[in-house]
Amino acid sequence: MEAFSFGSYYPGDSTIHRLDPRTKLLLGFVFLITTLTVSSFRGLVPVASFVVLIYAVSRVPLRRVLSSMAPLLAIVVVVAVLNLFSDQSGRILWQLGFLQISEGSLHSAAFMACRLTLMMAGMSAITLTTPTLDLTAGFERLLAPFACVGLPAHELGMIMGIALRFMPQFATEMKQTADAQASRGARVTGGPLGGVRMLGSVAIPLFTGVFRHAETLSAAMDARCYHGEQGRTRLHALAFGRGDALAAVVTALLLICVIVINLQLV
Amino acid sequence: MIECRGVSFSYDGVAPALDGIDLNIEEGEFFCILGGNGSGKSTFAKHLNALLQPDAETVCVNGMDASDPELVYDIRSTAGMVFQNPDDQLVATLVEDDVAFGPENLGVESAQIAQRVREALKAVGLVGFERHETHALSGGQKQRVALAGVLAMEPRVLILDEASSMLDPRGRKGLMKACHALHERGMTIVMITHFMEEAAEADRVAVFRAGRVAMLGTPDEILTQADELARLNLDMPASCCLGRALRAKGVPVHAQVREADMVAEVAQAYTERSEAGTAGQSSASQSEIADGAVPADNEDNASEPVIEISHLSYSYSLSARERRRWHKRSAAEGASNKQTLWGNDPSSPWALRDVSLTVCRGEFLGLAGHTGSGKSTLVQHLNGLIRPQEGSVYALGLDLVNKKDAAAVKAKVGVVFQYPERQLFAETVAQDVAFGPHNLGLSQAEVARRVASSLARVGLDLATVGDKSPFELSGGQQRRVAFAGVLAMEPEVLVLDEPMAGLDPAARSDFLGLIDRLHRDGLTVVMVSHSMDDLANCCDRIVVMNEGTVFAEGTPAQVFAYADELKSIGLGVPAAQRMALALARADVPLRLDGLYTVESLADELADLLIGCSDGSSNVSDEAESKTVAREEGC
């Protein structure tokens, strides 16, 4: 059984790993906005150096980074292809019926692909260096101010944490069920109707599994005195440190670089 | 510590799950609860930490009334509970976060939580695992994390609800070791189990039936009552079976519930005999019995292999190019030390390494090995779910490297995976069983015929269960339906991956009987199991896997002769063989091959102790003694 690796945590003890999860989430948000505002290849240079810097400091192996991003690359490809055929300008390079590729669309497809890849690489850095429970705790705390308008911040955090914890579990179970049904002659490729039947024979066992797990998990959480947020303490109380300040400064620098380049001041 | 007076409970208000339970569990006691599936043991356990409230009367934990809503969290932190399934009771991604979950809920200070986490992990032997991911641990390790999570709440009572039932022998041993260490430090332990060997170690045992306490007493009082236990869907520990078998042959020994005591008693009896000069000789019949230990029917069929695996290697992580590089490197390191190099490297990227194996028509092959030894990967090769990366697999003359052949062989080699009832999905039992034949593209009439016949082969009746939803059936029946679903493909070879996992002793022997019947009807059977007793009772031949290689292969007698080697890779030997070895160490002159069933050991000992000569006739008919042993469930 190979471990399921999308977005999952890579244990380590680097400065990036030790950052407060709230810092990572907030700065991740800033990074996302910054990257979205970039309008030229030149603007991507500081973004790329920022991403490289993060991974260099975090010491996550390149292989692991790539394998965690691999499932997302499909999105990059789709977006790039859409751009390739839509955003036309400049000399036309190739044409077939209504499909055409021009210099402008080629440029914008390449740009979009690079920008999206960098965005995903930056966001993967968060999930690769933060255990899910910390991530959900950070998420919960950031949402806490909204609790006064009725947002169940703690519950949302808990739901997210458990969902992430059970993701590899369900991936394994789904594989097992698919194997078992394949042993009974189910074909993975059997036309659209066959596909739907295959889905049923795998999805139903998966759902019954989800309910079974939910039942025991809730009993197990009950048995360990879980009763919501009230009076709960934490093993690692969240606290901002020097690293967090440093990270904020570095991200701010990135933002400034991008703004300067966007305004074509250099 | 725990007082229950007339506790009754019902889930639906009609059928009582608990019916007037009176039990007192003392402080510092190791208390064991036995019972078949559906006897109310788990329901009872949930009353001890206020997960359920009794309908009538009270449960008192450490002087606190469990039905008082004010005290719920005090009770739950006093009586901690570990559940059955290692996969769904851990909350967090990281070990330390999971262990901290309880104290966090109790509002303990951060610094103190860290201290408790450290101590709890130390108590279960998982120091250094703090930052490990929970889903990547083995089942046994997960259960110990769950145990640590309970310990971190600093409970006074520990409740284990079949916590060891889904673990392999190594995992079970680790969990039991941790529990006994805690008990020695004064922890009260309430353990619910199916394993008689575990119950034998307890201070007191209660047997549940239909929501009542049917028997209560010390292990010596309870576990020796064979007839009573059989009526309650349980069996005796192997040592008791031996004791009774010896008594039946006229050897004056008592049935002891602990193996060590039984061994000591038999050794004592032997010493007395030999001093009196009346001890029998076993060496006379030795050569004859040794021949008899090789199953005779093996040779008739050995000529026709149905599955041939040669030099099969498989890696989940290496690409084809990396595999080639690996070979080049290891060739450079010298071909001579290859085996040890691969055999002992835990970080080896190989799931299977140079495995050669033949399954012959009509045989009953056992496949043993602990979790991670490559058994599951091997099973997936047998019917082409995984196609070989290196080496070859031929099943029924088809080369499984070939994609088309790999698809064709699925109908001929049926695989029943672990917990097959979890893969049921259709609206009715009949539809579920029909899934396989349907996929084969058979005619309606043929599909209907196969559904009826395969249900009949597993002992179910189409007319009564056919239109029911599979989810309405009991656990054991669901598993039968899943078996039928594979049998409906009319395979020539049946591969079973842990077919008895999670069943109570009665259901276990039912299923062993069922599998044995299928085998006698002409199916070739490959059974994966880590219960050496089950393998000893049914298999013609056993293959032991370790770290992706074949560790040992041969008849049960040949394989179990390597007891120490098996122990070193985390596997046991059958209880009878274990006792035989212990007796040999106590200077009882036993020959050690072929004594892997209680029957054969009893015969041999009877020869020695009273010198009667009917032993040889019993052992010579191997098949019969096997069947007898199985029917007794020993």
Contacts between the chains, C-beta under 8 A, distances in Angstrom:
chain1	res1	chain2	res2	distance
A	1	B	376	7.5
A	2	B	316	4.6
A	2	B	317	7.1
A	3	B	135	7.5
A	3	B	136	5.8
A	8	B	93	8.0
A	8	B	133	7.3
A	9	B	93	6.3
A	9	B	94	7.6
A	9	B	133	6.5
A	11	B	131	4.9
A	11	B	132	7.4
A	11	B	133	7.4
A	131	B	92	7.8
A	131	B	93	5.3
A	131	B	94	4.8
A	131	B	97	6.6
A	132	B	92	7.6
A	132	B	93	4.4
A	133	B	92	4.8
A	133	B	93	5.9
A	133	B	94	6.7
A	133	B	97	4.6
A	134	B	97	7.9
A	161	B	91	7.7
A	161	B	92	7.2
A	161	B	93	7.7
A	162	B	91	6.9
A	164	B	93	6.7
A	165	B	90	7.4
A	165	B	91	6.8
A	165	B	92	6.4
A	165	B	93	5.3
A	165	B	134	7.4
A	165	B	135	7.5
A	168	B	135	4.6
A	169	B	87	6.0
A	169	B	88	7.8
A	169	B	135	6.2
A	173	B	422	7.9
A	176	B	417	6.4
A	176	B	418	7.9
A	176	B	423	7.8
A	177	B	422	7.5
A	177	B	423	5.3
A	179	B	380	6.8
A	179	B	385	5.4
A	179	B	417	6.9
A	180	B	415	7.5
A	180	B	417	4.8
A	180	B	420	6.8
A	180	B	423	4.5
A	181	B	423	6.8
A	181	B	435	7.6
A	182	B	385	6.2
A	182	B	410	7.1
A	183	B	383	5.8
A	183	B	385	6.5
A	183	B	410	5.7
A	183	B	414	7.1
A	183	B	415	4.5
A	183	B	417	7.6
A	183	B	486	7.4
A	184	B	410	7.7
A	184	B	435	5.7
A	184	B	436	3.9
A	184	B	439	6.4
A	184	B	485	6.2
A	184	B	486	6.6
A	184	B	489	6.4
A	185	B	410	5.7
A	185	B	411	6.2
A	185	B	436	5.4
A	185	B	439	3.3
A	185	B	440	5.4
A	185	B	489	6.7
A	186	B	435	7.4
A	186	B	439	5.6
A	187	B	407	7.8
A	187	B	439	7.2
A	200	B	425	6.5
A	201	B	425	4.9
A	201	B	426	7.8
A	201	B	435	6.7
A	202	B	425	7.9
A	204	B	425	3.8
A	205	B	422	5.8
A	205	B	423	5.0
A	205	B	424	6.9
A	205	B	425	5.3
A	208	B	422	7.2
A	208	B	471	7.3
A	209	B	422	6.3
A	212	B	88	7.5
A	213	B	87	7.2
A	213	B	88	4.1
A	216	B	83	5.8
A	216	B	84	7.8
A	216	B	85	5.9
A	216	B	88	4.6
A	216	B	89	6.2
A	217	B	88	5.0
A	217	B	89	6.6
A	217	B	91	7.4
A	219	B	46	7.3
A	219	B	51	5.8
A	219	B	83	7.0
A	220	B	81	7.9
A	220	B	83	5.6
A	220	B	88	7.2
A	220	B	89	3.8
A	220	B	91	7.5
A	220	B	146	7.7
A	221	B	91	6.3
A	221	B	101	7.9
A	222	B	51	5.8
A	222	B	76	7.5
A	223	B	49	5.8
A	223	B	51	6.0
A	223	B	76	5.9
A	223	B	80	7.1
A	223	B	81	4.5
A	223	B	83	7.8
A	223	B	150	7.9
A	224	B	76	7.3
A	224	B	80	7.6
A	224	B	91	7.9
A	224	B	101	5.7
A	224	B	102	4.2
A	224	B	105	6.2
A	224	B	149	6.3
A	224	B	150	7.2
A	224	B	153	6.7
A	225	B	73	4.8
A	225	B	76	5.0
A	225	B	77	5.8
A	225	B	102	6.2
A	225	B	105	4.3
A	225	B	106	5.6
A	225	B	153	7.0
A	226	B	101	7.4
A	226	B	105	5.0
A	227	B	73	6.9
A	227	B	105	6.6
A	231	B	107	4.2
A	232	B	104	5.5
A	232	B	105	5.9
A	232	B	107	6.5
A	233	B	103	7.6
A	233	B	104	5.4
A	233	B	107	5.3
A	233	B	108	5.9
A	233	B	109	6.4
A	233	B	110	6.1
A	233	B	113	6.7
A	234	B	100	7.8
A	234	B	104	5.8
A	234	B	110	6.3
A	234	B	113	7.8
A	235	B	96	6.6
A	235	B	97	6.5
A	235	B	100	3.7
A	235	B	103	7.9
A	235	B	104	6.4
A	235	B	110	6.4
A	235	B	113	4.7
A	235	B	114	6.3
A	235	B	117	6.6
A	236	B	110	7.3
A	237	B	110	4.8
